[in-house]
Amino acid sequence: MVECQVQLGVFKNEPPVDVKAKLDKVAGLKKTVTPAGLTRYTVGSTSDFKAISATRDKMKAEGFTDCFIIAFFKGEQISVNEAIELSK
């Protein structure tokens, strides 16, 4: 099954203070380490593209202007286009 999330940011170290303050207010925030050793902050987890798009729009409205949708299949990151194709 395809899993889509909204990526709010990726940081080598702790996020800047202003960003961390915003991240601390996000309900359901997930923090994972990428294969490159960076810390990725995401929210949401669904295979419903409309639902994750709504989450992305909500996060943009809350100040995460650079956030975007990322997708995974069997634990591997894939392109959003691949995710849409696999979800059909």
Stockholm file with secondary structure:
# STOCKHOLM 1.0

chainA/1-88         MVECQVQLGVFKNEPPVDVKAKLDKVAGLKKTVTPAGLTRYTVGSTSDFKAISATRDKMKAEGFTDCFIIAFFKGEQISVNEAIELSK
#=GR chainA/1-88 SS CEEEEEEEEEESSSCCHHHHHHHTTCTTCEEEECTTSCEEEEEEEESCHHHHHHHHHHHHHTTCTTCEEEEEETTEEECHHHHHHHHC
#=GC SS_cons        CEEEEEEEEEESSSCCHHHHHHHTTCTTCEEEECTTSCEEEEEEEESCHHHHHHHHHHHHHTTCTTCEEEEEETTEEECHHHHHHHHC
//
